[in-house]
Amino acid sequence: MGLNQGGYEDPSRRLKLKVVYEDPDVLVVTAPNEDELIKIILDLLRNKPMNVKELHSILSGLASEDKIRRALTRLVNEGVVYTQPDGRFIVAGI
């Protein structure tokens, strides 16, 4: 499966989350732990710079805005990600 009714790949699969249960109407996945969330955020930011609200709109139901902010702060402190003047985050070296 993996495609929704519109023919697009399900975001849960695109984010490579572990599927716990699936039927034609429901897909249940496990929420990412901190390290998995950081990897997911990095993958999303490699596609395009985003602010916290954009990331949260993609990850809503999987991670709170607070968890996203903590992960971003960790990435900024490690020098992996930096903040642009407009508030969007971008992966260093891109």
PDB file of N, CA, C and O in Angstrom:
ATOM      1  N   MET A   1       0.840  -1.172   0.000  1.00  0.00           N
ATOM      2  CA  MET A   1       0.000   0.000   0.000  1.00  0.00           C
ATOM      3  C   MET A   1       0.886   1.235   0.000  1.00  0.00           C
ATOM      4  O   MET A   1       1.728   1.375  -0.887  1.00  0.00           O
ATOM      5  N   GLY A   2       0.726   2.142   0.969  1.00  0.00           N
ATOM      6  CA  GLY A   2       1.580   3.292   1.081  1.00  0.00           C
ATOM      7  C   GLY A   2       1.068   4.527   0.366  1.00  0.00           C
ATOM      8  O   GLY A   2       1.534   5.632   0.645  1.00  0.00           O
ATOM      9  N   LEU A   3       0.111   4.366  -0.558  1.00  0.00           N
ATOM     10  CA  LEU A   3      -0.439   5.524  -1.247  1.00  0.00           C
ATOM     11  C   LEU A   3      -1.800   5.839  -0.655  1.00  0.00           C
ATOM     12  O   LEU A   3      -2.589   4.936  -0.375  1.00  0.00           O
ATOM     13  N   ASN A   4      -2.075   7.134  -0.464  1.00  0.00           N
ATOM     14  CA  ASN A   4      -3.394   7.502   0.039  1.00  0.00           C
ATOM     15  C   ASN A   4      -4.373   7.583  -1.112  1.00  0.00           C
ATOM     16  O   ASN A   4      -4.015   7.267  -2.247  1.00  0.00           O
ATOM     17  N   GLN A   5      -5.609   8.001  -0.844  1.00  0.00           N
ATOM     18  CA  GLN A   5      -6.646   8.012  -1.873  1.00  0.00           C
ATOM     19  C   GLN A   5      -6.287   8.908  -3.048  1.00  0.00           C
ATOM     20  O   GLN A   5      -6.704   8.638  -4.174  1.00  0.00           O
ATOM     21  N   GLY A   6      -5.527   9.964  -2.812  1.00  0.00           N
ATOM     22  CA  GLY A   6      -5.135  10.867  -3.893  1.00  0.00           C
ATOM     23  C   GLY A   6      -3.973  10.334  -4.709  1.00  0.00           C
ATOM     24  O   GLY A   6      -3.561  10.962  -5.685  1.00  0.00           O
ATOM     25  N   GLY A   7      -3.435   9.175  -4.320  1.00  0.00           N
ATOM     26  CA  GLY A   7      -2.329   8.597  -5.055  1.00  0.00           C
ATOM     27  C   GLY A   7      -0.969   9.073  -4.580  1.00  0.00           C
ATOM     28  O   GLY A   7       0.046   8.754  -5.199  1.00  0.00           O
ATOM     29  N   TYR A   8      -0.931   9.836  -3.486  1.00  0.00           N
ATOM     30  CA  TYR A   8       0.326  10.331  -2.951  1.00  0.00           C
ATOM     31  C   TYR A   8       0.795   9.431  -1.833  1.00  0.00           C
ATOM     32  O   TYR A   8      -0.010   8.790  -1.159  1.00  0.00           O
ATOM     33  N   GLU A   9       2.098   9.385  -1.639  1.00  0.00           N
ATOM     34  CA  GLU A   9       2.661   8.561  -0.579  1.00  0.00           C
ATOM     35  C   GLU A   9       2.221   9.100   0.776  1.00  0.00           C
ATOM     36  O   GLU A   9       2.234  10.311   0.996  1.00  0.00           O
ATOM     37  N   ASP A  10       1.834   8.214   1.682  1.00  0.00           N
ATOM     38  CA  ASP A  10       1.416   8.598   3.019  1.00  0.00           C
ATOM     39  C   ASP A  10       2.588   9.248   3.752  1.00  0.00           C
ATOM     40  O   ASP A  10       3.697   8.715   3.717  1.00  0.00           O
ATOM     41  N   PRO A  11       2.369  10.398   4.421  1.00  0.00           N
ATOM     42  CA  PRO A  11       3.468  11.070   5.122  1.00  0.00           C
ATOM     43  C   PRO A  11       4.139  10.191   6.165  1.00  0.00           C
ATOM     44  O   PRO A  11       5.346  10.310   6.373  1.00  0.00           O
ATOM     45  N   SER A  12       3.396   9.315   6.825  1.00  0.00           N
ATOM     46  CA  SER A  12       3.981   8.439   7.827  1.00  0.00           C
ATOM     47  C   SER A  12       5.013   7.507   7.203  1.00  0.00           C
ATOM     48  O   SER A  12       6.039   7.213   7.817  1.00  0.00           O
ATOM     49  N   ARG A  13       4.748   7.050   6.005  1.00  0.00           N
ATOM     50  CA  ARG A  13       5.713   6.191   5.304  1.00  0.00           C
ATOM     51  C   ARG A  13       6.904   7.000   4.805  1.00  0.00           C
ATOM     52  O   ARG A  13       8.047   6.544   4.858  1.00  0.00           O
ATOM     53  N   ARG A  14       6.622   8.204   4.323  1.00  0.00           N
ATOM     54  CA  ARG A  14       7.701   9.065   3.831  1.00  0.00           C
ATOM     55  C   ARG A  14       8.667   9.390   4.966  1.00  0.00           C
ATOM     56  O   ARG A  14       9.870   9.517   4.740  1.00  0.00           O
ATOM     57  N   LEU A  15       8.145   9.525   6.184  1.00  0.00           N
ATOM     58  CA  LEU A  15       8.971   9.830   7.346  1.00  0.00           C
ATOM     59  C   LEU A  15       9.597   8.569   7.942  1.00  0.00           C
ATOM     60  O   LEU A  15      10.343   8.651   8.917  1.00  0.00           O
ATOM     61  N   LYS A  16       9.300   7.415   7.368  1.00  0.00           N
ATOM     62  CA  LYS A  16       9.870   6.120   7.760  1.00  0.00           C
ATOM     63  C   LYS A  16       9.560   5.760   9.206  1.00  0.00           C
ATOM     64  O   LYS A  16      10.440   5.334   9.954  1.00  0.00           O
ATOM     65  N   LEU A  17       8.300   5.934   9.592  1.00  0.00           N
ATOM     66  CA  LEU A  17       7.866   5.566  10.931  1.00  0.00           C
ATOM     67  C   LEU A  17       7.427   4.113  10.951  1.00  0.00           C
ATOM     68  O   LEU A  17       6.957   3.584   9.943  1.00  0.00           O
ATOM     69  N   LYS A  18       7.581   3.469  12.105  1.00  0.00           N
ATOM     70  CA  LYS A  18       7.214   2.062  12.238  1.00  0.00           C
ATOM     71  C   LYS A  18       5.694   1.925  12.268  1.00  0.00           C
ATOM     72  O   LYS A  18       5.026   2.532  13.105  1.00  0.00           O
ATOM     73  N   VAL A  19       5.155   1.128  11.356  1.00  0.00           N
ATOM     74  CA  VAL A  19       3.718   0.885  11.283  1.00  0.00           C
ATOM     75  C   VAL A  19       3.354  -0.206  12.285  1.00  0.00           C
ATOM     76  O   VAL A  19       3.917  -1.300  12.259  1.00  0.00           O
ATOM     77  N   VAL A  20       2.399   0.106  13.174  1.00  0.00           N
ATOM     78  CA  VAL A  20       1.936  -0.837  14.186  1.00  0.00           C
ATOM     79  C   VAL A  20       0.718  -1.591  13.681  1.00  0.00           C
ATOM     80  O   VAL A  20       0.590  -2.794  13.909  1.00  0.00           O
ATOM     81  N   TYR A  21      -0.181  -0.884  12.994  1.00  0.00           N
ATOM     82  CA  TYR A  21      -1.418  -1.483  12.498  1.00  0.00           C
ATOM     83  C   TYR A  21      -1.847  -0.732  11.253  1.00  0.00           C
ATOM     84  O   TYR A  21      -1.671   0.482  11.153  1.00  0.00           O
ATOM     85  N   GLU A  22      -2.413  -1.467  10.303  1.00  0.00           N
ATOM     86  CA  GLU A  22      -2.875  -0.840   9.074  1.00  0.00           C
ATOM     87  C   GLU A  22      -4.078  -1.583   8.527  1.00  0.00           C
ATOM     88  O   GLU A  22      -4.092  -2.813   8.478  1.00  0.00           O
ATOM     89  N   ASP A  23      -5.077  -0.836   8.121  1.00  0.00           N
ATOM     90  CA  ASP A  23      -6.184  -1.366   7.339  1.00  0.00           C
ATOM     91  C   ASP A  23      -6.568  -0.284   6.333  1.00  0.00           C
ATOM     92  O   ASP A  23      -5.953   0.782   6.347  1.00  0.00           O
ATOM     93  N   PRO A  24      -7.534  -0.499   5.480  1.00  0.00           N
ATOM     94  CA  PRO A  24      -7.851   0.493   4.446  1.00  0.00           C
ATOM     95  C   PRO A  24      -8.232   1.877   4.984  1.00  0.00           C
ATOM     96  O   PRO A  24      -8.090   2.876   4.279  1.00  0.00           O
ATOM     97  N   ASP A  25      -8.717   1.939   6.234  1.00  0.00           N
ATOM     98  CA  ASP A  25      -9.172   3.212   6.788  1.00  0.00           C
ATOM     99  C   ASP A  25      -8.224   3.828   7.817  1.00  0.00           C
ATOM    100  O   ASP A  25      -8.285   5.033   8.063  1.00  0.00           O
ATOM    101  N   VAL A  26      -7.351   3.019   8.420  1.00  0.00           N
ATOM    102  CA  VAL A  26      -6.546   3.480   9.545  1.00  0.00           C
ATOM    103  C   VAL A  26      -5.094   3.043   9.376  1.00  0.00           C
ATOM    104  O   VAL A  26      -4.807   1.926   8.944  1.00  0.00           O
ATOM    105  N   LEU A  27      -4.193   3.950   9.728  1.00  0.00           N
ATOM    106  CA  LEU A  27      -2.770   3.632   9.788  1.00  0.00           C
ATOM    107  C   LEU A  27      -2.267   4.098  11.139  1.00  0.00           C
ATOM    108  O   LEU A  27      -2.346   5.287  11.450  1.00  0.00           O
ATOM    109  N   VAL A  28      -1.747   3.175  11.957  1.00  0.00           N
ATOM    110  CA  VAL A  28      -1.236   3.505  13.275  1.00  0.00           C
ATOM    111  C   VAL A  28       0.273   3.321  13.246  1.00  0.00           C
ATOM    112  O   VAL A  28       0.776   2.259  12.880  1.00  0.00           O
ATOM    113  N   VAL A  29       0.999   4.386  13.642  1.00  0.00           N
ATOM    114  CA  VAL A  29       2.456   4.346  13.672  1.00  0.00           C
ATOM    115  C   VAL A  29       2.944   4.720  15.059  1.00  0.00           C
ATOM    116  O   VAL A  29       2.216   5.342  15.833  1.00  0.00           O
ATOM    117  N   THR A  30       4.178   4.342  15.374  1.00  0.00           N
ATOM    118  CA  THR A  30       4.766   4.753  16.641  1.00  0.00           C
ATOM    119  C   THR A  30       5.335   6.157  16.488  1.00  0.00           C
ATOM    120  O   THR A  30       5.852   6.514  15.430  1.00  0.00           O
ATOM    121  N   ALA A  31       5.237   6.942  17.539  1.00  0.00           N
ATOM    122  CA  ALA A  31       5.814   8.282  17.527  1.00  0.00           C
ATOM    123  C   ALA A  31       7.332   8.156  17.565  1.00  0.00           C
ATOM    124  O   ALA A  31       7.864   7.236  18.185  1.00  0.00           O
ATOM    125  N   PRO A  32       8.025   9.065  16.912  1.00  0.00           N
ATOM    126  CA  PRO A  32       9.491   8.980  16.896  1.00  0.00           C
ATOM    127  C   PRO A  32      10.089   9.347  18.254  1.00  0.00           C
ATOM    128  O   PRO A  32       9.564  10.206  18.962  1.00  0.00           O
ATOM    129  N   ASN A  33      11.197   8.681  18.608  1.00  0.00           N
ATOM    130  CA  ASN A  33      11.924   9.098  19.807  1.00  0.00           C
ATOM    131  C   ASN A  33      12.773  10.324  19.446  1.00  0.00           C
ATOM    132  O   ASN A  33      12.733  10.783  18.304  1.00  0.00           O
ATOM    133  N   GLU A  34      13.527  10.850  20.389  1.00  0.00           N
ATOM    134  CA  GLU A  34      14.266  12.096  20.155  1.00  0.00           C
ATOM    135  C   GLU A  34      15.256  11.978  18.993  1.00  0.00           C
ATOM    136  O   GLU A  34      15.331  12.871  18.149  1.00  0.00           O
ATOM    137  N   ASP A  35      16.003  10.895  18.948  1.00  0.00           N
ATOM    138  CA  ASP A  35      16.979  10.727  17.867  1.00  0.00           C
ATOM    139  C   ASP A  35      16.301  10.552  16.512  1.00  0.00           C
ATOM    140  O   ASP A  35      16.773  11.091  15.511  1.00  0.00           O
ATOM    141  N   GLU A  36      15.202   9.808  16.471  1.00  0.00           N
ATOM    142  CA  GLU A  36      14.461   9.645  15.223  1.00  0.00           C
ATOM    143  C   GLU A  36      13.865  10.977  14.771  1.00  0.00           C
ATOM    144  O   GLU A  36      13.859  11.281  13.579  1.00  0.00           O
ATOM    145  N   LEU A  37      13.363  11.775  15.721  1.00  0.00           N
ATOM    146  CA  LEU A  37      12.803  13.076  15.394  1.00  0.00           C
ATOM    147  C   LEU A  37      13.866  13.987  14.793  1.00  0.00           C
ATOM    148  O   LEU A  37      13.595  14.707  13.832  1.00  0.00           O
ATOM    149  N   ILE A  38      15.057  13.961  15.346  1.00  0.00           N
ATOM    150  CA  ILE A  38      16.145  14.781  14.802  1.00  0.00           C
ATOM    151  C   ILE A  38      16.457  14.358  13.368  1.00  0.00           C
ATOM    152  O   ILE A  38      16.653  15.205  12.496  1.00  0.00           O
ATOM    153  N   LYS A  39      16.504  13.057  13.126  1.00  0.00           N
ATOM    154  CA  LYS A  39      16.770  12.571  11.770  1.00  0.00           C
ATOM    155  C   LYS A  39      15.664  13.006  10.805  1.00  0.00           C
ATOM    156  O   LYS A  39      15.943  13.416   9.678  1.00  0.00           O
ATOM    157  N   ILE A  40      14.415  12.915  11.251  1.00  0.00           N
ATOM    158  CA  ILE A  40      13.274  13.319  10.418  1.00  0.00           C
ATOM    159  C   ILE A  40      13.354  14.809  10.104  1.00  0.00           C
ATOM    160  O   ILE A  40      13.152  15.220   8.962  1.00  0.00           O
ATOM    161  N   ILE A  41      13.649  15.617  11.125  1.00  0.00           N
ATOM    162  CA  ILE A  41      13.754  17.067  10.922  1.00  0.00           C
ATOM    163  C   ILE A  41      14.880  17.387   9.945  1.00  0.00           C
ATOM    164  O   ILE A  41      14.711  18.228   9.063  1.00  0.00           O
ATOM    165  N   LEU A  42      16.017  16.731  10.092  1.00  0.00           N
ATOM    166  CA  LEU A  42      17.126  16.957   9.158  1.00  0.00           C
ATOM    167  C   LEU A  42      16.737  16.590   7.730  1.00  0.00           C
ATOM    168  O   LEU A  42      17.064  17.317   6.793  1.00  0.00           O
ATOM    169  N   ASP A  43      16.044  15.473   7.560  1.00  0.00           N
ATOM    170  CA  ASP A  43      15.600  15.068   6.225  1.00  0.00           C
ATOM    171  C   ASP A  43      14.662  16.112   5.621  1.00  0.00           C
ATOM    172  O   ASP A  43      14.763  16.438   4.438  1.00  0.00           O
ATOM    173  N   LEU A  44      13.743  16.634   6.448  1.00  0.00           N
ATOM    174  CA  LEU A  44      12.813  17.660   5.961  1.00  0.00           C
ATOM    175  C   LEU A  44      13.540  18.946   5.602  1.00  0.00           C
ATOM    176  O   LEU A  44      13.233  19.572   4.588  1.00  0.00           O
ATOM    177  N   LEU A  45      14.506  19.345   6.431  1.00  0.00           N
ATOM    178  CA  LEU A  45      15.234  20.593   6.178  1.00  0.00           C
ATOM    179  C   LEU A  45      16.187  20.477   4.987  1.00  0.00           C
ATOM    180  O   LEU A  45      16.541  21.488   4.382  1.00  0.00           O
ATOM    181  N   ARG A  46      16.598  19.276   4.652  1.00  0.00           N
ATOM    182  CA  ARG A  46      17.448  19.106   3.460  1.00  0.00           C
ATOM    183  C   ARG A  46      16.658  19.410   2.186  1.00  0.00           C
ATOM    184  O   ARG A  46      17.231  19.822   1.177  1.00  0.00           O
ATOM    185  N   ASN A  47      15.334  19.203   2.240  1.00  0.00           N
ATOM    186  CA  ASN A  47      14.494  19.498   1.082  1.00  0.00           C
ATOM    187  C   ASN A  47      14.268  20.985   0.910  1.00  0.00           C
ATOM    188  O   ASN A  47      14.299  21.496  -0.210  1.00  0.00           O
ATOM    189  N   LYS A  48      14.037  21.693   2.024  1.00  0.00           N
ATOM    190  CA  LYS A  48      13.865  23.150   1.968  1.00  0.00           C
ATOM    191  C   LYS A  48      13.918  23.719   3.377  1.00  0.00           C
ATOM    192  O   LYS A  48      13.541  23.042   4.334  1.00  0.00           O
ATOM    193  N   PRO A  49      14.385  24.960   3.513  1.00  0.00           N
ATOM    194  CA  PRO A  49      14.388  25.603   4.837  1.00  0.00           C
ATOM    195  C   PRO A  49      12.952  25.774   5.329  1.00  0.00           C
ATOM    196  O   PRO A  49      12.052  26.080   4.548  1.00  0.00           O
ATOM    197  N   MET A  50      12.750  25.576   6.624  1.00  0.00           N
ATOM    198  CA  MET A  50      11.412  25.694   7.213  1.00  0.00           C
ATOM    199  C   MET A  50      11.502  26.321   8.589  1.00  0.00           C
ATOM    200  O   MET A  50      12.528  26.231   9.264  1.00  0.00           O
ATOM    201  N   ASN A  51      10.406  26.963   9.000  1.00  0.00           N
ATOM    202  CA  ASN A  51      10.323  27.464  10.364  1.00  0.00           C
ATOM    203  C   ASN A  51       9.623  26.415  11.226  1.00  0.00           C
ATOM    204  O   ASN A  51       9.203  25.368  10.731  1.00  0.00           O
ATOM    205  N   VAL A  52       9.505  26.709  12.515  1.00  0.00           N
ATOM    206  CA  VAL A  52       8.924  25.741  13.446  1.00  0.00           C
ATOM    207  C   VAL A  52       7.485  25.410  13.072  1.00  0.00           C
ATOM    208  O   VAL A  52       7.087  24.246  13.126  1.00  0.00           O
ATOM    209  N   LYS A  53       6.707  26.404  12.698  1.00  0.00           N
ATOM    210  CA  LYS A  53       5.296  26.161  12.360  1.00  0.00           C
ATOM    211  C   LYS A  53       5.164  25.253  11.140  1.00  0.00           C
ATOM    212  O   LYS A  53       4.285  24.391  11.103  1.00  0.00           O
ATOM    213  N   GLU A  54       6.032  25.438  10.139  1.00  0.00           N
ATOM    214  CA  GLU A  54       5.990  24.565   8.957  1.00  0.00           C
ATOM    215  C   GLU A  54       6.340  23.130   9.334  1.00  0.00           C
ATOM    216  O   GLU A  54       5.683  22.188   8.893  1.00  0.00           O
ATOM    217  N   LEU A  55       7.373  22.970  10.150  1.00  0.00           N
ATOM    218  CA  LEU A  55       7.753  21.631  10.599  1.00  0.00           C
ATOM    219  C   LEU A  55       6.624  21.000  11.413  1.00  0.00           C
ATOM    220  O   LEU A  55       6.311  19.821  11.248  1.00  0.00           O
ATOM    221  N   HIS A  56       6.021  21.793  12.290  1.00  0.00           N
ATOM    222  CA  HIS A  56       4.944  21.258  13.122  1.00  0.00           C
ATOM    223  C   HIS A  56       3.731  20.864  12.281  1.00  0.00           C
ATOM    224  O   HIS A  56       3.051  19.890  12.604  1.00  0.00           O
ATOM    225  N   SER A  57       3.452  21.595  11.220  1.00  0.00           N
ATOM    226  CA  SER A  57       2.309  21.230  10.375  1.00  0.00           C
ATOM    227  C   SER A  57       2.533  19.867   9.708  1.00  0.00           C
ATOM    228  O   SER A  57       1.581  19.122   9.479  1.00  0.00           O
ATOM    229  N   ILE A  58       3.774  19.550   9.404  1.00  0.00           N
ATOM    230  CA  ILE A  58       4.093  18.246   8.814  1.00  0.00           C
ATOM    231  C   ILE A  58       4.090  17.152   9.881  1.00  0.00           C
ATOM    232  O   ILE A  58       3.644  16.031   9.638  1.00  0.00           O
ATOM    233  N   LEU A  59       4.592  17.498  11.057  1.00  0.00           N
ATOM    234  CA  LEU A  59       4.768  16.509  12.119  1.00  0.00           C
ATOM    235  C   LEU A  59       3.651  16.515  13.156  1.00  0.00           C
ATOM    236  O   LEU A  59       3.762  15.844  14.182  1.00  0.00           O
ATOM    237  N   SER A  60       2.578  17.261  12.906  1.00  0.00           N
ATOM    238  CA  SER A  60       1.485  17.313  13.894  1.00  0.00           C
ATOM    239  C   SER A  60       0.944  15.910  14.131  1.00  0.00           C
ATOM    240  O   SER A  60       0.769  15.128  13.197  1.00  0.00           O
ATOM    241  N   GLY A  61       0.690  15.615  15.368  1.00  0.00           N
ATOM    242  CA  GLY A  61       0.231  14.276  15.735  1.00  0.00           C
ATOM    243  C   GLY A  61       1.383  13.331  16.045  1.00  0.00           C
ATOM    244  O   GLY A  61       1.177  12.267  16.627  1.00  0.00           O
ATOM    245  N   LEU A  62       2.589  13.714  15.660  1.00  0.00           N
ATOM    246  CA  LEU A  62       3.769  12.883  15.913  1.00  0.00           C
ATOM    247  C   LEU A  62       4.697  13.512  16.941  1.00  0.00           C
ATOM    248  O   LEU A  62       5.306  12.812  17.749  1.00  0.00           O
ATOM    249  N   ALA A  63       4.801  14.844  16.905  1.00  0.00           N
ATOM    250  CA  ALA A  63       5.695  15.551  17.820  1.00  0.00           C
ATOM    251  C   ALA A  63       5.100  16.914  18.140  1.00  0.00           C
ATOM    252  O   ALA A  63       4.584  17.602  17.260  1.00  0.00           O
ATOM    253  N   SER A  64       5.177  17.290  19.393  1.00  0.00           N
ATOM    254  CA  SER A  64       4.675  18.596  19.803  1.00  0.00           C
ATOM    255  C   SER A  64       5.616  19.688  19.308  1.00  0.00           C
ATOM    256  O   SER A  64       6.772  19.430  18.972  1.00  0.00           O
ATOM    257  N   GLU A  65       5.102  20.904  19.270  1.00  0.00           N
ATOM    258  CA  GLU A  65       5.935  22.040  18.871  1.00  0.00           C
ATOM    259  C   GLU A  65       7.116  22.186  19.822  1.00  0.00           C
ATOM    260  O   GLU A  65       8.209  22.559  19.395  1.00  0.00           O
ATOM    261  N   ASP A  66       6.910  21.896  21.104  1.00  0.00           N
ATOM    262  CA  ASP A  66       7.980  21.978  22.090  1.00  0.00           C
ATOM    263  C   ASP A  66       9.094  20.970  21.783  1.00  0.00           C
ATOM    264  O   ASP A  66      10.274  21.311  21.862  1.00  0.00           O
ATOM    265  N   LYS A  67       8.726  19.736  21.435  1.00  0.00           N
ATOM    266  CA  LYS A  67       9.738  18.719  21.093  1.00  0.00           C
ATOM    267  C   LYS A  67      10.496  19.121  19.829  1.00  0.00           C
ATOM    268  O   LYS A  67      11.703  18.902  19.731  1.00  0.00           O
ATOM    269  N   ILE A  68       9.799  19.698  18.877  1.00  0.00           N
ATOM    270  CA  ILE A  68      10.446  20.153  17.643  1.00  0.00           C
ATOM    271  C   ILE A  68      11.440  21.264  17.967  1.00  0.00           C
ATOM    272  O   ILE A  68      12.557  21.268  17.450  1.00  0.00           O
ATOM    273  N   ARG A  69      11.037  22.210  18.822  1.00  0.00           N
ATOM    274  CA  ARG A  69      11.932  23.301  19.223  1.00  0.00           C
ATOM    275  C   ARG A  69      13.164  22.769  19.948  1.00  0.00           C
ATOM    276  O   ARG A  69      14.277  23.230  19.699  1.00  0.00           O
ATOM    277  N   ARG A  70      12.970  21.797  20.847  1.00  0.00           N
ATOM    278  CA  ARG A  70      14.112  21.211  21.557  1.00  0.00           C
ATOM    279  C   ARG A  70      15.076  20.537  20.590  1.00  0.00           C
ATOM    280  O   ARG A  70      16.292  20.683  20.715  1.00  0.00           O
ATOM    281  N   ALA A  71      14.532  19.798  19.624  1.00  0.00           N
ATOM    282  CA  ALA A  71      15.385  19.129  18.639  1.00  0.00           C
ATOM    283  C   ALA A  71      16.142  20.155  17.799  1.00  0.00           C
ATOM    284  O   ALA A  71      17.329  19.981  17.525  1.00  0.00           O
ATOM    285  N   LEU A  72      15.461  21.219  17.393  1.00  0.00           N
ATOM    286  CA  LEU A  72      16.122  22.272  16.606  1.00  0.00           C
ATOM    287  C   LEU A  72      17.205  22.970  17.416  1.00  0.00           C
ATOM    288  O   LEU A  72      18.277  23.269  16.890  1.00  0.00           O
ATOM    289  N   THR A  73      16.936  23.231  18.687  1.00  0.00           N
ATOM    290  CA  THR A  73      17.943  23.866  19.556  1.00  0.00           C
ATOM    291  C   THR A  73      19.174  22.983  19.665  1.00  0.00           C
ATOM    292  O   THR A  73      20.302  23.472  19.610  1.00  0.00           O
ATOM    293  N   ARG A  74      18.962  21.697  19.818  1.00  0.00           N
ATOM    294  CA  ARG A  74      20.087  20.755  19.879  1.00  0.00           C
ATOM    295  C   ARG A  74      20.890  20.791  18.579  1.00  0.00           C
ATOM    296  O   ARG A  74      22.121  20.822  18.604  1.00  0.00           O
ATOM    297  N   LEU A  75      20.188  20.785  17.445  1.00  0.00           N
ATOM    298  CA  LEU A  75      20.876  20.812  16.148  1.00  0.00           C
ATOM    299  C   LEU A  75      21.642  22.122  15.939  1.00  0.00           C
ATOM    300  O   LEU A  75      22.744  22.113  15.390  1.00  0.00           O
ATOM    301  N   VAL A  76      21.067  23.241  16.371  1.00  0.00           N
ATOM    302  CA  VAL A  76      21.753  24.533  16.257  1.00  0.00           C
ATOM    303  C   VAL A  76      22.987  24.541  17.145  1.00  0.00           C
ATOM    304  O   VAL A  76      24.055  24.977  16.716  1.00  0.00           O
ATOM    305  N   ASN A  77      22.853  24.061  18.389  1.00  0.00           N
ATOM    306  CA  ASN A  77      23.996  24.024  19.315  1.00  0.00           C
ATOM    307  C   ASN A  77      25.118  23.128  18.812  1.00  0.00           C
ATOM    308  O   ASN A  77      26.290  23.384  19.090  1.00  0.00           O
ATOM    309  N   GLU A  78      24.765  22.074  18.071  1.00  0.00           N
ATOM    310  CA  GLU A  78      25.773  21.167  17.512  1.00  0.00           C
ATOM    311  C   GLU A  78      26.349  21.687  16.203  1.00  0.00           C
ATOM    312  O   GLU A  78      27.294  21.105  15.671  1.00  0.00           O
ATOM    313  N   GLY A  79      25.793  22.778  15.675  1.00  0.00           N
ATOM    314  CA  GLY A  79      26.293  23.363  14.431  1.00  0.00           C
ATOM    315  C   GLY A  79      25.830  22.641  13.181  1.00  0.00           C
ATOM    316  O   GLY A  79      26.374  22.866  12.100  1.00  0.00           O
ATOM    317  N   VAL A  80      24.843  21.784  13.310  1.00  0.00           N
ATOM    318  CA  VAL A  80      24.334  21.022  12.170  1.00  0.00           C
ATOM    319  C   VAL A  80      23.320  21.848  11.387  1.00  0.00           C
ATOM    320  O   VAL A  80      23.205  21.713  10.169  1.00  0.00           O
ATOM    321  N   VAL A  81      22.586  22.702  12.096  1.00  0.00           N
ATOM    322  CA  VAL A  81      21.532  23.526  11.517  1.00  0.00           C
ATOM    323  C   VAL A  81      21.754  24.954  11.990  1.00  0.00           C
ATOM    324  O   VAL A  81      22.242  25.171  13.099  1.00  0.00           O
ATOM    325  N   TYR A  82      21.406  25.916  11.171  1.00  0.00           N
ATOM    326  CA  TYR A  82      21.438  27.295  11.647  1.00  0.00           C
ATOM    327  C   TYR A  82      20.170  28.019  11.229  1.00  0.00           C
ATOM    328  O   TYR A  82      19.437  27.583  10.342  1.00  0.00           O
ATOM    329  N   THR A  83      19.936  29.153  11.906  1.00  0.00           N
ATOM    330  CA  THR A  83      18.718  29.926  11.681  1.00  0.00           C
ATOM    331  C   THR A  83      18.998  31.034  10.686  1.00  0.00           C
ATOM    332  O   THR A  83      20.000  31.740  10.802  1.00  0.00           O
ATOM    333  N   GLN A  84      18.120  31.189   9.713  1.00  0.00           N
ATOM    334  CA  GLN A  84      18.218  32.282   8.758  1.00  0.00           C
ATOM    335  C   GLN A  84      17.570  33.526   9.370  1.00  0.00           C
ATOM    336  O   GLN A  84      16.806  33.414  10.329  1.00  0.00           O
ATOM    337  N   PRO A  85      17.864  34.704   8.830  1.00  0.00           N
ATOM    338  CA  PRO A  85      17.279  35.936   9.373  1.00  0.00           C
ATOM    339  C   PRO A  85      15.742  35.937   9.387  1.00  0.00           C
ATOM    340  O   PRO A  85      15.134  36.602  10.227  1.00  0.00           O
ATOM    341  N   ASP A  86      15.116  35.204   8.471  1.00  0.00           N
ATOM    342  CA  ASP A  86      13.643  35.173   8.433  1.00  0.00           C
ATOM    343  C   ASP A  86      13.049  34.146   9.396  1.00  0.00           C
ATOM    344  O   ASP A  86      11.833  33.950   9.404  1.00  0.00           O
ATOM    345  N   GLY A  87      13.890  33.480  10.217  1.00  0.00           N
ATOM    346  CA  GLY A  87      13.407  32.532  11.209  1.00  0.00           C
ATOM    347  C   GLY A  87      13.337  31.092  10.742  1.00  0.00           C
ATOM    348  O   GLY A  87      13.018  30.198  11.526  1.00  0.00           O
ATOM    349  N   ARG A  88      13.636  30.858   9.460  1.00  0.00           N
ATOM    350  CA  ARG A  88      13.642  29.483   8.971  1.00  0.00           C
ATOM    351  C   ARG A  88      14.962  28.812   9.322  1.00  0.00           C
ATOM    352  O   ARG A  88      15.996  29.468   9.446  1.00  0.00           O
ATOM    353  N   PHE A  89      14.908  27.501   9.477  1.00  0.00           N
ATOM    354  CA  PHE A  89      16.098  26.715   9.788  1.00  0.00           C
ATOM    355  C   PHE A  89      16.585  26.047   8.514  1.00  0.00           C
ATOM    356  O   PHE A  89      15.798  25.632   7.663  1.00  0.00           O
ATOM    357  N   ILE A  90      17.920  25.954   8.404  1.00  0.00           N
ATOM    358  CA  ILE A  90      18.531  25.344   7.233  1.00  0.00           C
ATOM    359  C   ILE A  90      19.704  24.486   7.694  1.00  0.00           C
ATOM    360  O   ILE A  90      20.385  24.819   8.663  1.00  0.00           O
ATOM    361  N   VAL A  91      19.931  23.389   6.997  1.00  0.00           N
ATOM    362  CA  VAL A  91      21.051  22.500   7.311  1.00  0.00           C
ATOM    363  C   VAL A  91      22.339  23.193   6.870  1.00  0.00           C
ATOM    364  O   VAL A  91      22.423  23.725   5.764  1.00  0.00           O
ATOM    365  N   ALA A  92      23.330  23.179   7.744  1.00  0.00           N
ATOM    366  CA  ALA A  92      24.623  23.799   7.442  1.00  0.00           C
ATOM    367  C   ALA A  92      25.265  23.092   6.245  1.00  0.00           C
ATOM    368  O   ALA A  92      25.209  21.867   6.129  1.00  0.00           O
ATOM    369  N   GLY A  93      25.861  23.867   5.379  1.00  0.00           N
ATOM    370  CA  GLY A  93      26.562  23.304   4.225  1.00  0.00           C
ATOM    371  C   GLY A  93      25.713  23.112   3.003  1.00  0.00           C
ATOM    372  O   GLY A  93      26.198  22.602   1.993  1.00  0.00           O
ATOM    373  N   ILE A  94      24.447  23.505   3.058  1.00  0.00           N
ATOM    374  CA  ILE A  94      23.594  23.367   1.874  1.00  0.00           C
ATOM    375  C   ILE A  94      23.540  24.688   1.154  1.00  0.00           C
ATOM    376  O   ILE A  94      22.875  24.803   0.124  1.00  0.00           O
TER     377      ILE A  94
END
